[in-house]
Amino acid sequence: MICKHLQPIEQLILEKGIKETYRGQVWSKNCREWVYYDCFIDAVSLSERLDLDECVEIHKHLGTHDGSEYGFYCSEHHDGVMGVFPERNKGKLIVD
C-alpha cells in the first residue's frame, strides 16, 4: 500500500477510474512501492491545490532507453505515484 503522504493523490486518480499499469519496487532497493497510472498527473497544479507534506516532491525523469515518468515521490517512505511524462501526454487523461 502506498504511503499516507501519497494516498490523497492516488485517491484522486482512482476516483477517475484511471488504469494502473504497474505497482511494485522499481529502480533500486531504496524504492519501496511505486505505482504507475495511464494518465498525465499535473503535479504542479495538484501540489498547489492539495495540502501535501514537505516530504512529497515532484519527480520528473525523462529516460532515453529506460522509460520516462512524472508524478510525486515521498522522500520519507521512498514511494512514488507516477504518470506519463508531460511531453508524452497526448491523448491521456489529466489528473489536476
N, C-alpha and C positions, 0 to 999 in steps of 0.2 A: 504494500500500500504506500502510495506517495506520502511524503511528509506533510505535517499540518500546515507548513508555510505555503505550500503549493496547492493545497486542496481547493481553495477558492477559485483558482484559475482552472483547475481540472473540472470542477463542478460546472463552471460556465460552458466549457467545451462539451461536457456530457449532456447538458440540458439542450444543446443544439443538435444532438444526435450525430455528432461527427465520429467517423470511423477511427478507431485506434489501429495503428499499423504495427506497433512494436511496444513491448514493455519488458524491461529486464535490465541487467547490468551491461553497461557499454564502456567503451574507451579503455578503462583501466580498473583495477581493484579499488581505486579511490572513489569510483562512482558507485552509488548504491542502487537506486531504481530510477530509470529514465523511461518516460513514456512519450511516444510519438503519435501525432494525430495528423490526419489528411486534411489540413487546413493551414491558413496563414494566421498566426497569432500576432495581433497588433500589440506588441509588448509595450511600446511607448504609451499608447492610449490606455491600456489596461493598468499600467503602473501609475498613471496619473489619476485614474478613476478609483482604483482599489487601495485600501489601506494595507499595503504589504509590509512585512517586517524588513528590517535592514539587511538581513541575510539573503534576501531574494534579489537576484541580479538578472539583468537582461543578458542573454547568452546568444552570440552570433558566431557561426562557423561556416565559412564557405570553403568546402573541400574541393579539391581538384579531382581526386580519384577515390576518396573515402566518404562521399556524401556531403550534404550540407544540412544545416538546421538553424532554427531561430526560435527563441522562446525564453523560458525562465529557468534559472539554476538556483538552488538553495545551497549556499556555502557552508551552512551548518550541518546539514544532513547529506549533502552531495547527491541530491535528487534533481531531476530535470523534467520539465514539461515542454515539449518541442513540437513545432510545426514546420512548414516548409520555409525556405529562405525567401526574403522579401522579393527578390528579383525573379523568383520561380513560382509566384503565387497565382499565375494566370489560371482562372477557372476554379480556384479553390475557395471554399467558404472562408469568410473572415470573422475571427473572434476578436471583438473590440469592446 
